[in-house]
Amino acid sequence: MSNHRRDDSPTITYHHRNERVFEQAGKWYFRTREGVVEGPFENRVGASHRISAYIQMLETQPDDNSKKPPIEAE
């Protein structure tokens, strides 16, 4: 069984909903948890490397709670 509908363009590849890296019209992209699409990349490897760098950047940033002033006791 094919993942394509009869009227779909053969250049678009459909992937499972939870897959972050996808190909569209010969270019590769990735989707963040927030739903932001990053790309295009020339190949899947390039997109995968960029995901790793993106995740590493997020892990080294302080979380939003560290930017908030401390709550004063009443």
Contact map, one row per residue, 1 for C-alpha under 8 A:
11100000000000000000000000000000000000000000000000000000000000000000000000
11111000000000000000000000000000000000000000000000000000000000000000000000
11111000000001000000000000000000000000000000000000000000000000000000000000
01111111010001000000000000000000000000000000000000000000000000000000000000
01111111000000000000000000000000000000000000000000000000000000000000000000
00011111000000000000000000000000000000000000000000000000000000000000000000
00011111100000000000000000000000000000000000000000000000000000000000000000
00011111110100000000000000000000000000000000000000000000000000000000000000
00000011111100000000000000000000000000000000000000000000000000000000000000
00010001111110000000000000000000000000000000000000000000000000000000000000
00000000111110000000000111000000000000000000000000000000000000000000000000
00000001111111000000001110000000000000000000000000000000000000000000000000
00000000011111100000011100000000000000000000000000000000000000000000000000
00110000000111110000011000000000000000000000000000000000000000000000000000
00000000000011111010010000000000000000000000000000000000000000000000000000
00000000000001111110000000000000000000000000000000000000000000000000000000
00000000000000111110000000000000000000000000000000000000000000000000000000
00000000000000011111000000000000000000000000000000000000000000000000000000
00000000000000111111110000000000000000000000000000000000000000000000000000
00000000000000000111110000000111000000000000000000000000000000000000000000
00000000000000000011111000011110000000000001001100000000000000000000000000
00000000000011100011111100011100000000000001000000000000000000000000000000
00000000000111000000111111111000000000000001000000000000000000000000000000
00000000001110000000011111111000000000000000000000000000000000000000000000
00000000001100000000001111100000000000000000000000000000000000000000000000
00000000001000000000001111110000000000000100000000000000000000000000000000
00000000000000000000001111111000000000011110000000000000000000000000000000
00000000000000000000111101111100000000111111001000000000000000000000000000
00000000000000000000111100111110000011111001001000000000000000000000000000
00000000000000000001110000011111000011100000001100100000000000000000000000
00000000000000000001100000001111111111000000000000000000000000000000000000
00000000000000000001000000000111111111000000000000000000000000000000000000
00000000000000000000000000000011111100000000000000000000000000000000000000
00000000000000000000000000000011111100000000000000000000000000000000000000
00000000000000000000000000000011111110000000000000000000000000000000000000
00000000000000000000000000000011111111000000000000000000000000000000000000
00000000000000000000000000001111001111100000000000000000000000000000000000
00000000000000000000000000001111000111110000000000000000000000000000000000
00000000000000000000000000011100000011111000001000000000000000000000000000
00000000000000000000000000111000000001111100001000000000000000000000000000
00000000000000000000000000111000000000111111011000000000000000000000000000
00000000000000000000000001110000000000011111011000000000000000000000000000
00000000000000000000000000110000000000001111111000000000000000000000000000
00000000000000000000111000011000000000001111111100000000000000000000000000
00000000000000000000000000000000000000000011111110000000000000000000000000
00000000000000000000000000000000000000001111111111000000000000000000000000
00000000000000000000100000011100000000111111111111100000000000000000000000
00000000000000000000100000000100000000000001111111110000000000000000000000
00000000000000000000000000000000000000000000111111111000000000000000000000
00000000000000000000000000000000000000000000011111111100000000000000000000
00000000000000000000000000000100000000000000001111111110000000000000000000
00000000000000000000000000000000000000000000000111111111000000000000000000
00000000000000000000000000000000000000000000000011111111100000000000000000
00000000000000000000000000000000000000000000000001111111110000000000000000
00000000000000000000000000000000000000000000000000111111111000000000000000
00000000000000000000000000000000000000000000000000011111111100000000000000
00000000000000000000000000000000000000000000000000001111111110000000000000
00000000000000000000000000000000000000000000000000000111111110000000000000
00000000000000000000000000000000000000000000000000000011111111000000000000
00000000000000000000000000000000000000000000000000000001111111000000000000
00000000000000000000000000000000000000000000000000000000111111100000000000
00000000000000000000000000000000000000000000000000000000001111110110000000
00000000000000000000000000000000000000000000000000000000000011111110000000
00000000000000000000000000000000000000000000000000000000000001111111000000
00000000000000000000000000000000000000000000000000000000000000111111000000
00000000000000000000000000000000000000000000000000000000000001111111100000
00000000000000000000000000000000000000000000000000000000000001111111100000
00000000000000000000000000000000000000000000000000000000000000011111110000
00000000000000000000000000000000000000000000000000000000000000000111111000
00000000000000000000000000000000000000000000000000000000000000000001111100
00000000000000000000000000000000000000000000000000000000000000000000111110
00000000000000000000000000000000000000000000000000000000000000000000011111
00000000000000000000000000000000000000000000000000000000000000000000001111
00000000000000000000000000000000000000000000000000000000000000000000000111
